[in-house]
Amino acid sequence: MIDILQELHDKYLPVDKQKVDREEVVSILEHLFIGGDQLTDERANNCKAARSDGNTKFERLEGFISKVEDWHAIRILYQVR
């Protein structure tokens, strides 16, 4: 899951890359939502916790905000009267 989030960060997250003292500094321009079921949300949060020792928000995988999109549970809730 960490590899998946890292690839999403690299490909789809709007960032600004600048060279400062021969190092590339990446700053996040906009946060994006990533959705899934409750297990996906938990795994995404655990991946962020595993990378919490990074120096920047980009290294800590903080560009995506995970949220639960449990469509089936919502549909079942609407059917209950």
N, C-alpha and C positions, 0 to 999 in steps of 0.2 A: 504494500500500500504506500510505503514511503517513496518507492520508485515511481508509482503512478502520480502521486502529488508533485513530486519533483519534475516529472515530465510535463504536467499541466502548467506548473510555474514557468518552466522554460519556454513553452510554446505559446500559451494563451494569455498570460498575465501581462497587462500593460505596465511596462517598467521604463525607467530612464537609466541608461548606462553611461557613466562618465569615468574618465581616467583621472585619478588623483594620486600623485606620487607613484606612478608606474603600477598602480593597482586599480582594478575595475570596481567601481562602487555602483551598486544597483539599488535604486530606490523605487518603491512601488507607487505607481501613479493612481491606481484605483483598485479597490478590493472587489472581488467577485464572489458570488454564491456558488457553492457546489452542493447538490442535493442528492439524497438517496434515502434508503430505509434507515431504521434506527441503528442497525449493525454498521452500516457504512458511515453514519455520523459518528458513532463511537470510535471506529477505526481511524477516521480522519483526525479526531481529537487526540487519540493516542499517538498518532504520527507526529502531530504538532508538539506533544509533550516530549516525545523522544528527541526531537530536534530543538528543544527549548534552550540548549546551550549555545546556539548560533550567535554570531555577532550582530547580524542585521535581521530585519523582518523578513527579508527574502530568504536568508539562510534558515530561519526558523519556520519557514513555510506558512507565514501569516498572511499571505496574499489572498487566500480563499477563506470564506466564512462558510462552515458546513451547517446544513440545516436538514431537518427531517422532512421528507416529502412522502409520507406514507399514504398514498392515494387510496389503497384498498381499505385501510382503517377508517379514513374519512368517509368513504362511500358506505361502509357498514354502519357508521355512526348516523348518517342521514337516513338510513333505512329503519333504524330503531325508533319506535314511537312511544 
